[in-house]
Amino acid sequence: MKWLFFWLAATIAAVSGCTRSGDIGPALVVLSYSSLGATGGFLPKVAERFKAHSGCALRLETTLGATQMVALLSDPKLRSSIDVVMGVDELLQERLKGEWVTDDFPWLKLGERLLPMLSERVRPGWIPIDFGALTFIYRKSALKGIAPPKSLKDLLSPGLRKKFILQDPRASSPGMLFFLFSQDFVRISELRSAWLALAPSWDSSYQMFLSGDAPMVWSYLSSLAYHASKGELSDYGAVFFEEGLPLQVEGMGIVRQDRDNPCVRKWIEFMMKPEVLAEIAEKQWMWPAFRDVRLPRFFDQVPQIGKSARFNLDVKSLDGLLSRFGKEIQGADR
């Protein structure tokens, strides 16, 4: 926790030191996680177009991961500098809902555009943007004849021991979803002796996977579109658990202090343009949440999601998981 404290302090100082008095015209500050907002990510790519389109000054701020956004927004001084939060999934939305405007955004007409499979997952004050189905991506040549898992219990088989990488649920949204999804089928203490590494973020885990540290990694089914774009799809596959695949839906929300900023609505309307949503798919390798978006090439090579997993996706279940996570890991080491 020490590294998190010092990192938060540095970030708060950096953001608080950026005043709007030096901006020309209305200003907008957007907070997101690293792969979405860092150099080379989706947001910097569209930032200049938004500024030209809207006449608004725009500043992007990023955290290491979605979980760190919760910690940042819990600080009133930092929260007062943020207009919009991007990349928040349903669990973090529930955690953050007291920190932003709970508006239904009737002018967006979400119901007319949203994919039917996501219609039940809209929450007040939260606008879905993209989604992914989570599963294990594996490199066929690295498994060397070992059958990929068909059920969650297969992860405990001797042949898959130390063959897969997960993300820490205390810091990573994909990690949270894996352990919420799996907890009714396999114990954390059993998995502790089976996984090779528990990475602090999806980014770091996938880099380990690409570096050859393990033949399997917990990731997104749409990662196959990325490998197809590299001409590598023949060596990569995805697991389809008999329990189904958990869906992660990400979106954005308006921070309460700046609800009257005219640039906020301009940002939301810009982000909802079909051509911008198509760029999210191309840059982030996630499916847009809306039906009127033309998907980039290579997505047609990704298998259908099929069965989606059903499990308790709420803050109460997450808090219960996190409260016992460290204890179960320690128990496995004894």
DOSE-302644 format. One line per 5 residues: their letters; for each residue x, y, z of C-alpha. Coordinates in steps of 0.05 Angstrom, whole numbers, plus 5000, padded with zeros to 4 digits. Each point is the difference from the previous one (the first is absolute). Example, Ala and Ser with C-alpha at 12.3 -4.5 7.8 and 13.67 -1.06 7.14 Angstrom:
BEGIN
as = 5246:4910:5156 | 5027:5069:4987
***
This chain:
BEGIN
mkwlf = 5000:5000:5000 | 5059:5047:5009 | 5012:5006:4925 | 4926:5016:4990 | 5002:5055:5052
fwlaa = 5060:5035:4969 | 4972:4991:4930 | 4933:5029:5020 | 5034:5059:5033 | 5041:5014:4938
tiaav = 4940:4995:4954 | 4958:5045:5044 | 5055:5052:4999 | 5006:4996:4925 | 4927:5006:4985
sgctr = 4987:5053:5052 | 5057:5041:4973 | 4965:5005:4932 | 4953:5059:5005 | 4949:5020:4949
sgdig = 5019:5072:5001 | 5052:4987:4946 | 4953:4963:4953 | 4970:5035:4940 | 4925:4991:4999
palvv = 4960:4949:5040 | 5042:4943:5030 | 4989:4926:5010 | 5040:4951:5043 | 4990:4926:4985
lsyss = 5026:4946:5048 | 5013:4930:4974 | 5045:4939:5010 | 5068:4992:4967 | 4986:4958:4938
lgatg = 4942:5045:4981 | 5030:5068:5014 | 5076:4993:4996 | 5042:5018:4940 | 4982:4952:4944
gflpk = 4932:4984:5029 | 4932:5017:4972 | 4986:5066:5036 | 5063:5038:4978 | 4984:4978:4929
vaerf = 4932:5035:4999 | 5017:5058:5047 | 5023:5048:4946 | 4938:4986:4957 | 4955:5013:5060
kahsg = 5034:5067:5015 | 4993:5022:4928 | 4928:4977:4997 | 4977:5029:5067 | 5043:5061:5013
calrl = 5014:4972:5069 | 5068:4994:5032 | 5012:4928:5021 | 5046:4969:5051 | 5008:4925:5009
ettlg = 5020:4969:5067 | 5016:4926:5009 | 5007:4950:5056 | 5035:4932:5000 | 4934:4965:4998
atqmv = 4925:5008:5010 | 5005:4983:5074 | 5046:5058:5013 | 4947:5047:4973 | 4958:4984:5062
allsd = 5057:5020:5046 | 5012:5064:4961 | 4927:5021:5000 | 4994:4989:5074 | 5044:5061:5010
pklrs = 4956:5063:4998 | 5056:5045:4975 | 5015:4956:4940 | 4927:4984:4986 | 4986:5075:4992
sidvv = 5049:5001:4941 | 4967:4943:4960 | 4940:5007:4953 | 4992:4931:4969 | 5023:4931:5019
mgvde = 5012:4950:4943 | 5010:4925:5002 | 4959:4985:5061 | 4968:4931:5002 | 4937:4981:5037
llqer = 5034:4982:5065 | 5038:5065:5004 | 4939:5039:4978 | 4963:4973:5060 | 5058:5021:5044
lkgew = 5004:5069:4969 | 4927:5016:4991 | 5000:5049:5059 | 5055:5040:4966 | 4964:5019:4935
vtddf = 4936:5025:4970 | 4945:4947:4998 | 4966:5022:4936 | 4965:4955:4949 | 5025:5042:4941
pwlkl = 4933:4997:4962 | 5029:5041:4943 | 5047:4942:4983 | 4943:4951:4985 | 5042:4942:5026
gerll = 4944:4949:4996 | 4994:5009:4924 | 5074:4986:4987 | 5024:4953:5056 | 5012:4927:4983
pmlse = 4941:4958:5027 | 5047:4955:5040 | 5022:5061:5040 | 4932:5033:5011 | 4993:4973:5071
rvrpg = 5068:5026:5021 | 4989:5075:4994 | 5003:5037:5066 | 4980:5072:5016 | 5056:5049:4987
wipid = 5043:4950:4962 | 5005:4997:4924 | 5024:4933:4971 | 5054:5008:4947 | 5031:4932:4986
fgalt = 5000:4929:5026 | 5041:4936:4997 | 4991:4927:5017 | 5055:4976:5048 | 5034:4933:4992
fiyrk = 5069:4968:4994 | 5039:5015:4936 | 5052:4947:4986 | 5057:4988:4952 | 4990:4932:4969
salkg = 5073:4985:4987 | 5018:5016:5073 | 4949:4952:5029 | 5037:4943:4965 | 4943:4951:4995
iappk = 4967:5018:5066 | 4925:5008:4992 | 4974:5069:5018 | 4949:5002:5057 | 4926:4988:4988
slkdl = 4977:5016:5071 | 5027:5042:5056 | 5019:4938:5039 | 5046:4979:4943 | 5046:5057:5021
lspgl = 5021:4956:5058 | 5022:4943:4956 | 5074:4981:5005 | 5011:5014:4926 | 4980:5074:5008
rkkfi = 5038:5013:5064 | 5042:5063:4993 | 4976:5008:4929 | 4955:5062:5008 | 5003:5072:5024
lqdpr = 4945:5037:5037 | 4991:5072:5024 | 4995:5021:5073 | 4927:5016:5016 | 5024:5053:5050
asspg = 5027:5042:4943 | 4970:4975:4935 | 4929:4999:4973 | 5011:4937:4957 | 5030:4968:5063
mlffl = 4938:5019:5040 | 4955:4968:4948 | 5040:4936:4997 | 4997:4987:5074 | 4927:5020:5006
fsqdf = 4984:4954:4942 | 5042:4941:5025 | 4988:5003:5076 | 4939:4953:4998 | 5041:4947:4963
vrise = 5072:5002:5025 | 5032:5027:5063 | 5051:5056:4999 | 5047:4957:5042 | 4997:4945:4946
lrsaw = 5013:5050:4944 | 5058:5030:5038 | 5042:4938:4990 | 4977:4995:4926 | 5012:5069:4970
lalap = 5069:5022:4978 | 4993:5073:5018 | 4949:5049:5027 | 5013:5064:4961 | 4981:5070:5024
swdss = 4965:5019:4935 | 4975:4971:4935 | 5054:5038:4962 | 5056:4968:5040 | 4969:4930:4997
yqmfl = 4993:5003:4924 | 5071:5024:4992 | 5023:4939:5041 | 4958:4956:4955 | 5028:5030:4936
sgdap = 5070:4992:5028 | 4989:4926:5007 | 4997:4996:5077 | 4937:4956:4996 | 4958:4969:4945
mvwsy = 4933:5027:5027 | 4976:5067:5027 | 4933:5026:5026 | 4980:5051:4947 | 4946:5019:4951
lssla = 4971:4956:4945 | 5010:5059:4953 | 5075:4994:5011 | 4995:4950:4943 | 4983:5059:4954
yhask = 5067:5032:5020 | 5038:4936:4983 | 4961:4994:4935 | 5024:5070:4982 | 5071:4976:5010
gelsd = 4990:4938:4957 | 5009:4956:5061 | 4930:4973:5011 | 5017:4929:4980 | 5043:4992:5063
ygavf = 4950:5030:5049 | 4936:4975:5029 | 4948:5017:5053 | 4968:4958:5055 | 4924:4993:5000
feegl = 4982:4977:5071 | 4939:4957:5009 | 4982:5050:5056 | 4998:5055:4947 | 5043:5063:4991
plqve = 4993:5061:5045 | 4985:5066:4965 | 5035:5064:5020 | 4963:5064:4978 | 5038:5066:5005
gmgiv = 4972:5070:4996 | 5006:5071:5023 | 4969:5046:5053 | 4997:5074:5015 | 5032:5022:5065
rqdrd = 4950:5038:5043 | 5039:5065:5011 | 5002:5018:4926 | 4931:4981:4976 | 4988:5069:4969
npcvr = 5064:5001:4958 | 4976:5009:4928 | 5057:4957:4974 | 4975:4939:5037 | 4940:4989:4954
kwief = 5043:5015:4940 | 5049:4946:5022 | 4945:4949:5011 | 4968:5014:4932 | 5068:4996:4967
mmkpe = 5016:4933:5033 | 4933:4972:4977 | 5013:5011:4927 | 5002:4933:4963 | 5066:5016:4967
vlaei = 5032:5016:5067 | 4972:4936:5031 | 5029:4962:4942 | 5068:5028:5018 | 4993:4973:5071
aekqw = 4991:4931:4970 | 5061:5009:4956 | 5044:5030:5054 | 4977:4965:5064 | 4978:4933:4968
mwpaf = 4932:5003:5034 | 4930:4996:4970 | 4961:5065:4998 | 4936:4997:5042 | 4957:5026:4943
rdvrl = 4970:4967:4939 | 5011:5057:4951 | 5076:4993:4999 | 5037:4968:4943 | 5053:4954:5030
prffd = 5071:5004:4973 | 5028:4942:4960 | 5027:4940:5039 | 4941:5000:5048 | 4964:4953:4952
qvpqi = 5053:4948:5017 | 4982:4999:5074 | 4953:4943:5021 | 4932:5017:5027 | 4995:5011:5075
gksar = 4948:4946:5008 | 4980:4989:5073 | 5011:5058:5048 | 5013:4983:5072 | 4952:5018:5055
fnldv = 5027:5017:5070 | 4992:5053:5053 | 5028:5064:4970 | 4992:5049:5056 | 5042:5039:5051
ksldg = 4978:4956:5058 | 5026:4937:4966 | 5064:5036:4980 | 5012:5026:5071 | 4991:4929:5027
llsrf = 5050:4974:4949 | 5052:5053:5014 | 4994:4993:5076 | 5020:4927:4997 | 5046:5000:4940
gkeiq = 5066:5014:5036 | 4983:4950:5056 | 4986:4944:4951 | 5065:5014:4962 | 5040:4998:5065
gadr = 4965:4936:5020 | 5021:4968:4935 | 5073:5016:5015 | 5001:4966:5067
***
